[in-house]
Amino acid sequence: MNLLKKTVAAVLLLSFVVFVAFFGRLPALRKTPIGLLNRLICNTLPTGLWNLDAALTGGRLAPAFRRLGKYLMDENHPLVLIFYVLVMSASQLLFVPTAFPRLSQVHRVLVILTCALPYVFTYKAVTSRSSVVTPQNLRHELQRYPYDHVLYQPGQSCRTCHFLKPARSKHCSVCNACVAKSDHHCIWVMNCLGKGNYVYFVGLMSSLGAMLSYGTYLAYMVLDDSLQASTLRRSDGPDGRAHWSAGKTWSQYAQSWRLAFADDVRIGSVGMLAVMTAPLAWGLFWYHMYLIWAGMTTNESGKWGDWRDDIADGLVFRADNVPDNPNDRPGNDDIEPFVDWPISSTQQLVRSNNGEPPEARAVWSRNNTATGNIRWRRVSGLHEVHNLYDLGFWDNFIDILST
């Protein structure tokens, strides 16, 4: 029993730390206790360790830890991918051979399917390089999305790759490449997620969530059947046909499950791991469903978070129905080519350093030409700002399917 309790506590602690480490950086959680714990783990704790090392050893350990930290955080290493695949494979090897003989034919087919899909999506997400922007596909990527002149401006070049940055792209210092429609660099698949492989990542999250949820259900079903069979063996009367939990107190009910876990450690331990990690997979999946619904990427959610902070400080102003003029786009079509995009926007957003609106006769940031008289109004929330890349959930979802 003590081993079971320690295992449950260890899995819960590991799950919580992983949740804080990966979700605490999200803009939506930045100012919450989860964000605070993330900064504590990722910033305050390492700083404290450096100070402790300086006091005890004169800083002799710090260089080694910095090299380790740089390798873990800034280099494209396979350690996390190997850890994830090993945990998943070991759990399946413990669970499936033990549970398989006790399952119906339908469940056996579903087990094979749910166990295989995460490997398929992992392989596709790891090996796909179709999101990388190169000189050869640059023109195509420039014509994929229009510049919204809010998050992305035309004419900006990548200082590393030395070519123009397409709208919605981002240079990844870990992969050392510009990524089309960059979402984020995922250490779990050792690759950048972008236009070409983001759909595989979403598939991976959904298949992992399905596998863990289904594994939880099967563990419950197998252990419940074992408890029921044990009850039938001990009962000679008609009460033996009742469910084993009938008439038990909560304390007796919990004790029965502890005994079932102890009698069938493989099923119990893997089922416990599944029930505690399934919320992580589903949480990440539904977060990305929200991003798809909102028409943005993880990278763009951070950019919108910066705008949200400036809006909260009263520094952002908006002008609507900005008049078109022949110079609205750069004369060089190589810099901002025409994009056949379903929607357009005439809004103009500006940040003010002092909280005062710009002059009525302002300068249009697209080409530094006068726009004429414009009525500026302070933006009170992001709901007042038009996201050019939000086509509606279904069209956004179709966009991630098209590579």
Buried (B, 14 or more C-beta within 10 A) or exposed (E): EEEBEEBBEEBEEEBBEEBBEBBBBBBBBBEEEBBBBBBBBBEEEBEEEBEEBEEEEEEEBBEEEEEEEEEEEEEBBEEBBEEBBEEBEEBBEBBBEBBEEEBEEEBBEBBEEBBEBBBEBBEBBBEBBEBBBEEEBBEEBBBBBBBBBBBBBBBEEBEEBEBBBBBBBBBBEBBEBBBBBBBBBBBBBBBBBBBBBBBBBBBBBBBBBBBBBBBBBBBBBBBBEBBBEBBEEEEEEEEEEBEBBEEEEEEEEEEBBBBBBEEBBBBBBBBBBBBBBBBBBBBBBEBBBEBBBBBBBBBBBBBBBEBBBBBEEEBBBBBBEBEEBEEBBBEEEEBBBEEEBEEEBEBBBBEBEEEEBBEEEBEBBBBEEEBEEBEBEBBEEBEBBBBBBBBEEEEBBEBBEEB
